Amino acid sequence: LVVAVRITLLPDGSLSGEPQMVGIKEATNPLAQVAVEAAIRAVVQCAPFGDILKPENYALWNQIDFVFDPREMLGG
């Protein structure tokens, strides 16, 4: 299951709203909804991101798509 989640950020690096699922491979998999919820939860728990993003580059990072691919996690 590969899940893509989009976040939109405020200039201070905080979330401007709820993360949105923008893509999922294997959407018919019974675990798809669980994977989406886990991806969104992970992004919310990591916020705010202001301490790792440079304010002068806000135009570059005001919207970010995170792709959660288990094959690439943990050095895989």
QUINOR-V761309 format. One record per backbone hydrogen bond with DSSP energy under -0.5 kcal/mol. CO is the residue of the C=O (numbers start at 1). NH is the residue of the N-H. If there is no record, write none. Layout:
BEGIN
CO,NH  CO,NH
END
This chain:
BEGIN
1,3  1,70  2,25  3,68  4,22  4,23  5,66  6,20  7,64  8,16  8,17  10,13  13,49  14,10  20,6  23,4  24,27  26,29  29,32  31,35  32,36  33,37  34,38  35,39  36,40  37,41  38,42  39,43  40,44  41,45  42,46  43,47  44,47  49,52  49,53  54,57  55,58  57,60  57,61  58,62  62,9  64,7  64,66  66,5  66,68  67,69  68,3  68,70  69,72  69,73  70,73  72,75  73,76
END
